[in-house]
Structure formats: C-alpha cells, structure tokens
Amino acid sequence: MGHWTDAEAATGCTVVLCPEGAVASADVRGGAPGTRETDLLRPGSLVERVHAVLLTGGSAFGLDAATGVMRWLEERGKGFPVPTGVVPIVVAAVLIDLSLGRADVRPDAAAGYAACQAASTGPPEEGSVGAGTGAIVAKALGLERALKGGIGSACEATADGVSVGALMAVNSFGEVVDPDSGRTAAGPRAEDGRFANTLEVLRSRPALSPFAAGPNSTIGVVATDAALSKSDCYRLAVMAQAGLTRAVRPAHTPVDGDTIFALSTGSEDRPADVLQLGALAARAVERAILRAVTQAKGLTGMPSASEWAKG
C-alpha cells in the first residue's frame, strides 16, 4: 500500500497493489459514487482478478490517477494477458475533497505512479495522508462546523490465523461513532463546545438541496489471505458495509458515494468461511473508520476531533 499526499492542496491518493492479481469484487451503496471498472467486478464477468485498487481524492478528476497506476504495473509486465501484452486491471473509487486547500489541484497520473513507487508492506501511515488528506466528516451543520476526516486501517484474524484487513478513507456526511461505547468520536461542532447530534439536526432542519449537504463519501478496501471466489468476495464486501453503517451515522445517503472493494489473495489450500470472514471484515471496517478520524490532523483551517476537543 502506498500514499501520494499534497498537504498544501489538501488532496491525495492511496493505492493497494496486488501485482500478481487478487480475486475481487465490490459493493457500492452510496447514492453519489465515483468509481472506475466496478462493472467488471460483478460475479459472472470475464475478469476475475484485479492488480490494484485506487482510493483517491479530487472527485471524478482524481480517476486520472489510475492511469499512472496502470503505467507502473505495465512497466513490470503485470496485468490481464492479451495478445499484445498485458492490460493492468485497476479499479478505483473517489471522494470529493475539493472544499479544502486548492480545488484546481487533483491527483493525476503522476500522483498515481508516485503512490505505487511509495508502496510498501509495512504498517500504513494513517490520518491526513493519501486519500484521507482532504477528507472531512460530520457535515450536518455545514462545512464551517465539520471536522477533519482521514484514512485508517485495522486487521482481524481467526483463531487459525486467517486474516482480514480494512483500509478506509472517511469523508462522510455523517458523524463517526465508536460502535463499542456509542460515543461520538467526530460529530458536528456545536456552539456549546460539544458535538451536536446529527440525527437531531436532521430531524429539526428544513430539507436541503443535495449540494447544500456538502461533498462526501467513505471508500475503502477489505482484503483477506483466504482463498475466495468472486461471488465470495462480493459477499465479503456486502458484509463489510455493516461496519460502515455501525461507525458512520447516517451512512449510504444520497450524497455519499460509499464503496467497499473486497480482495482475496489466498491459495486454494487455505479453507475459507465467508460468514466468519464477513463478520470480521465488518469489525475491521469499524475500527479502520474510527482510526481514520482519531489519527487525523487539522489541515487548512479544518480541525481534527482531537484538536478541537483540546480547545
């Protein structure tokens, strides 16, 4: 996994590389998604494996970064084999981070290539980096009372050592809640110095136009080292969305582009229980979302939850 970050412009992108190919699918739940190549992820489509997942800022402009990821993979001979060589399969989802920093600077092909160059197998950097650089959460009272979002990761494992991890970039309309305690980790900033309750704000306010709700999306990847079919990966992505709904309130709104990709890198000799893995994937998504906001740092005047709480 690798990041490209432009802190001054408040944007960035994050790539998850699987050069040898990973069985993949996706579940798109938000009403305002920005995605690339998600049709081929449906069970029954020809291509079974992808070679990278791109999470990017910049709204639809940020999809340009996938071209750089494709170039990086093609240079190394990685991709779907065709008579003329290889075609790297790069799937992607975007979040809209144009409200912070510079709206005219978006991740491009060079940014996607740089994220690949920076990729490593070490613990991922979290918070206000990569696709989480310009992310904002808790927008029920408008951007002027929102808080900094970010990108976070978490991993769960079964008793016999099968792992499932999550990487989530959180730019939600809704507030972020700790599912274990019910405590709001990042909510709209009320005038009394506490978090406003998003549900109560929605209950009492007049209806708004879609654009008045601000730019949103929570996008991410869950991956396991168990061997799964494409249909199994789809079910893993669907179950992982439960973690999003438990940690973001509300989720899957008309103004969010909530999308989760699922990857399987395991060999056939490692048995898999999709029910078990799906439950753990949802738990990893919860924890990754929470880390995205707790590890975030304020940027261009938008404070993080921890900074605002300290006054």
C-alpha positions as CSV (number, residue, x, y, z in Angstrom):
1,M,0.0,0.0,0.0
2,G,1.3,3.4,-0.9
3,H,0.2,7.1,-0.5
4,W,0.7,10.2,-2.5
5,T,0.0,13.4,-0.5
6,D,-0.2,17.1,-1.3
7,A,-0.8,18.7,2.1
8,E,-0.8,22.2,0.7
9,A,-3.5,21.5,-1.8
10,A,-5.2,19.1,0.7
11,T,-5.6,16.2,-1.6
12,G,-4.0,12.8,-2.3
13,C,-4.5,9.2,-3.3
14,T,-3.8,5.8,-2.0
15,V,-3.1,2.6,-3.9
16,V,-3.3,-1.1,-2.8
17,L,-1.2,-3.1,-5.1
18,C,-1.6,-6.8,-5.9
19,P,0.6,-7.2,-9.0
20,E,0.1,-10.9,-9.3
21,G,-3.6,-10.4,-9.2
22,A,-6.3,-10.8,-6.5
23,V,-9.8,-12.1,-6.9
24,A,-12.0,-9.1,-6.4
25,S,-15.5,-7.7,-6.2
26,A,-17.2,-4.6,-4.7
27,D,-20.3,-3.3,-3.2
28,V,-21.5,0.3,-3.9
29,R,-24.1,1.6,-1.5
30,G,-23.9,5.4,-1.7
31,G,-26.2,7.5,-3.8
32,A,-23.3,9.6,-5.3
33,P,-20.5,7.2,-6.2
34,G,-17.5,8.0,-8.4
35,T,-15.9,4.7,-9.5
36,R,-13.8,3.0,-12.2
37,E,-14.2,-0.5,-13.5
38,T,-16.7,-1.6,-11.0
39,D,-18.9,-3.3,-13.6
40,L,-16.2,-6.0,-14.3
41,L,-16.3,-6.8,-10.5
42,R,-19.8,-8.3,-10.7
43,P,-19.9,-12.1,-10.4
44,G,-20.2,-13.6,-13.9
45,S,-18.0,-11.0,-15.6
46,L,-14.9,-12.3,-17.5
47,V,-12.1,-10.8,-15.4
48,E,-11.6,-12.5,-12.1
49,R,-8.6,-10.7,-10.7
50,V,-7.5,-7.1,-10.3
51,H,-4.0,-5.8,-10.0
52,A,-4.6,-2.6,-7.9
53,V,-7.3,-0.7,-6.1
54,L,-7.0,3.1,-6.1
55,L,-8.7,5.3,-3.5
56,T,-8.4,8.9,-4.5
57,G,-9.4,12.5,-3.7
58,G,-10.2,15.0,-6.4
59,S,-13.8,13.9,-7.2
60,A,-14.1,12.4,-10.7
61,F,-11.0,14.3,-11.7
62,G,-9.0,12.0,-9.4
63,L,-9.8,9.0,-11.5
64,D,-6.9,10.2,-13.7
65,A,-4.5,8.8,-11.1
66,A,-5.5,5.3,-12.2
67,T,-3.6,5.9,-15.5
68,G,-0.4,6.2,-13.5
69,V,-1.1,3.0,-11.6
70,M,-1.7,1.2,-14.9
71,R,1.6,2.5,-16.3
72,W,3.5,1.4,-13.2
73,L,2.1,-2.1,-13.5
74,E,2.5,-2.4,-17.3
75,E,6.2,-1.4,-16.9
76,R,6.6,-4.5,-14.7
77,G,4.6,-6.8,-17.0
78,K,1.7,-7.2,-14.6
79,G,-1.9,-7.3,-15.9
80,F,-4.5,-9.2,-17.7
81,P,-2.8,-11.1,-20.6
82,V,-3.9,-10.0,-24.1
83,P,-2.2,-10.8,-27.5
84,T,-0.3,-7.5,-27.4
85,G,0.9,-7.8,-23.9
86,V,-0.9,-7.0,-20.6
87,V,-3.7,-4.7,-19.5
88,P,-3.5,-3.9,-15.8
89,I,-6.9,-4.0,-14.1
90,V,-7.1,-1.0,-11.8
91,V,-10.4,-0.4,-10.0
92,A,-11.0,2.9,-8.2
93,A,-13.3,5.0,-6.1
94,V,-13.2,8.7,-5.4
95,L,-14.1,11.1,-2.6
96,I,-14.7,14.8,-3.1
97,D,-12.1,16.8,-1.2
98,L,-12.3,20.0,-3.2
99,S,-13.6,22.1,-0.2
100,L,-10.1,22.2,1.4
101,G,-6.9,23.6,0.0
102,R,-7.0,24.1,-3.8
103,A,-9.9,22.8,-5.8
104,D,-7.8,23.1,-9.0
105,V,-5.2,20.5,-7.8
106,R,-6.3,16.9,-8.1
107,P,-4.5,13.6,-8.1
108,D,-3.3,12.8,-11.7
109,A,-1.4,10.1,-13.4
110,A,1.9,11.2,-11.9
111,A,0.3,11.1,-8.5
112,G,-0.9,7.5,-9.0
113,Y,2.5,6.4,-10.2
114,A,4.2,8.1,-7.2
115,A,1.8,6.3,-4.8
116,C,2.9,3.0,-6.4
117,Q,6.6,4.0,-6.0
118,A,5.9,4.7,-2.4
119,A,4.1,1.4,-1.7
120,S,5.5,-1.0,0.9
121,T,4.3,-3.9,3.0
122,G,4.9,-2.1,6.3
123,P,2.3,-0.6,8.6
124,P,0.3,2.0,6.6
125,E,0.5,5.7,7.6
126,E,-2.9,6.9,8.8
127,G,-4.8,10.1,9.3
128,S,-4.4,13.1,7.0
129,V,-2.5,11.4,4.2
130,G,-3.2,9.8,0.8
131,A,-6.9,9.6,0.0
132,G,-7.6,10.9,3.5
133,T,-5.7,14.2,3.1
134,G,-8.6,16.4,2.3
135,A,-11.3,14.3,3.9
136,I,-14.0,16.0,6.1
137,V,-16.7,14.4,8.3
138,A,-19.8,15.4,10.3
139,K,-21.3,18.0,7.9
140,A,-24.9,18.2,9.2
141,L,-24.2,21.8,10.4
142,G,-22.3,22.7,7.3
143,L,-18.6,22.7,6.5
144,E,-17.9,25.5,8.9
145,R,-18.8,23.2,11.8
146,A,-17.4,19.9,10.3
147,L,-14.2,18.1,11.4
148,K,-11.2,16.6,9.6
149,G,-11.6,13.1,8.3
150,G,-8.8,10.8,7.1
151,I,-7.7,7.3,6.3
152,G,-7.3,4.4,8.7
153,S,-6.6,0.7,8.8
154,A,-7.3,-2.3,11.0
155,C,-6.9,-6.1,10.9
156,E,-8.8,-9.0,12.4
157,A,-7.7,-12.7,12.4
158,T,-9.4,-16.0,13.0
159,A,-8.2,-18.4,15.7
160,D,-6.4,-20.5,13.0
161,G,-4.6,-17.5,11.5
162,V,-6.6,-16.3,8.6
163,S,-6.5,-12.5,8.3
164,V,-8.9,-9.9,7.0
165,G,-7.9,-6.3,7.0
166,A,-9.6,-3.0,6.1
167,L,-8.3,0.3,4.8
168,M,-10.9,3.1,4.9
169,A,-10.9,6.7,3.6
170,V,-13.5,8.6,5.6
171,N,-15.1,11.7,4.1
172,S,-18.7,11.2,5.3
173,F,-21.7,13.5,5.6
174,G,-22.5,11.6,8.9
175,E,-20.7,11.7,12.2
176,V,-18.3,8.9,13.3
177,V,-19.3,6.8,16.3
178,D,-17.3,4.3,18.3
179,P,-19.6,1.2,18.0
180,D,-18.3,-0.3,21.2
181,S,-19.1,2.6,23.5
182,G,-21.7,4.5,21.5
183,R,-19.5,7.6,22.0
184,T,-19.3,10.1,19.1
185,A,-15.7,10.3,18.0
186,A,-16.2,13.1,15.5
187,G,-19.5,15.0,15.2
188,P,-20.7,18.4,14.1
189,R,-19.2,21.1,16.2
190,A,-22.0,22.7,18.3
191,E,-21.7,26.2,19.7
192,D,-21.5,24.9,23.3
193,G,-18.2,23.1,22.7
194,R,-19.8,19.7,22.4
195,F,-20.8,17.5,19.4
196,A,-24.2,18.1,18.0
197,N,-26.3,15.0,17.5
198,T,-26.6,14.6,13.7
199,L,-29.9,12.8,13.9
200,E,-31.5,15.6,15.9
201,V,-30.0,18.2,13.5
202,L,-31.6,16.3,10.6
203,R,-34.9,16.0,12.5
204,S,-35.2,19.7,13.1
205,R,-33.8,21.4,9.9
206,P,-35.6,22.2,6.7
207,A,-34.9,20.0,3.7
208,L,-31.8,20.9,1.8
209,S,-30.7,20.6,-1.8
210,P,-28.2,17.8,-2.4
211,F,-25.3,20.2,-2.9
212,A,-26.1,22.0,0.4
213,A,-25.1,18.8,2.2
214,G,-21.5,19.1,1.1
215,P,-19.2,16.7,-0.7
216,N,-18.9,13.2,0.8
217,S,-18.0,9.5,0.5
218,T,-16.5,6.8,2.6
219,I,-14.5,4.4,0.4
220,G,-12.2,1.5,1.2
221,V,-10.8,-2.0,0.7
222,V,-11.1,-5.2,2.7
223,A,-8.6,-7.9,1.9
224,T,-8.1,-11.4,3.1
225,D,-5.4,-14.1,2.7
226,A,-8.1,-16.7,2.5
227,A,-9.0,-18.2,-0.9
228,L,-12.3,-16.8,-2.1
229,S,-14.3,-16.9,-5.3
230,K,-15.5,-13.7,-7.0
231,S,-19.0,-14.4,-5.5
232,D,-17.5,-14.9,-2.1
233,C,-15.6,-11.5,-2.5
234,Y,-18.9,-9.8,-3.3
235,R,-20.5,-11.2,-0.2
236,L,-17.4,-10.1,1.8
237,A,-17.8,-6.6,0.5
238,V,-21.6,-6.6,1.3
239,M,-21.0,-7.8,4.9
240,A,-18.2,-5.3,5.4
241,Q,-20.6,-2.5,4.7
242,A,-22.3,-3.3,8.0
243,G,-19.1,-2.0,9.7
244,L,-19.6,1.3,7.8
245,T,-23.2,1.6,9.0
246,R,-22.2,1.0,12.6
247,A,-19.4,3.6,12.6
248,V,-20.9,6.3,10.4
249,R,-24.3,7.8,11.2
250,P,-26.1,8.1,8.8
251,A,-24.4,6.1,6.1
252,H,-25.3,5.3,2.4
253,T,-27.0,8.6,2.0
254,P,-28.0,10.2,-1.4
255,V,-25.0,12.5,-1.1
256,D,-22.4,9.8,-0.1
257,G,-20.5,7.6,-2.6
258,D,-19.9,4.8,-0.1
259,T,-18.0,2.0,-1.8
260,I,-16.1,-1.0,-0.5
261,F,-13.8,-3.3,-2.6
262,A,-13.0,-6.9,-1.4
263,L,-9.8,-8.7,-2.3
264,S,-8.7,-12.3,-1.8
265,T,-5.0,-13.2,-2.2
266,G,-5.2,-16.7,-0.7
267,S,-4.3,-20.1,-2.2
268,E,-6.8,-22.8,-2.7
269,D,-5.3,-25.0,0.1
270,R,-6.5,-22.4,2.7
271,P,-10.1,-23.1,3.6
272,A,-12.4,-20.1,4.0
273,D,-15.7,-19.4,5.8
274,V,-17.3,-16.4,4.3
275,L,-19.7,-15.9,7.2
276,Q,-16.8,-15.8,9.6
277,L,-14.7,-13.6,7.4
278,G,-17.5,-11.2,6.6
279,A,-18.2,-10.6,10.3
280,L,-14.6,-9.9,10.9
281,A,-14.4,-7.7,7.9
282,A,-17.2,-5.6,9.2
283,R,-15.4,-5.3,12.6
284,A,-12.2,-4.3,10.8
285,V,-14.1,-1.6,8.9
286,E,-15.5,-0.2,12.1
287,R,-12.0,0.1,13.6
288,A,-10.4,1.5,10.5
289,I,-13.0,4.2,10.3
290,L,-12.5,5.2,13.9
291,R,-8.8,5.3,13.4
292,A,-9.2,7.5,10.3
293,V,-10.7,10.3,12.5
294,T,-8.6,9.7,15.6
295,Q,-5.4,9.8,13.7
296,A,-6.3,12.8,11.6
297,K,-4.6,16.1,11.9
298,G,-6.1,19.5,11.2
299,L,-5.4,21.0,7.8
300,T,-6.0,24.4,6.1
301,G,-8.2,25.6,9.0
302,M,-10.3,22.4,9.5
303,P,-9.5,21.0,12.9
304,S,-9.4,17.3,13.8
305,A,-11.7,15.9,16.5
306,S,-8.8,15.6,19.0
307,E,-7.6,19.1,18.3
308,W,-11.0,20.6,18.7
309,A,-11.7,18.7,21.9
310,K,-8.5,20.1,23.4
311,G,-9.7,23.7,22.7
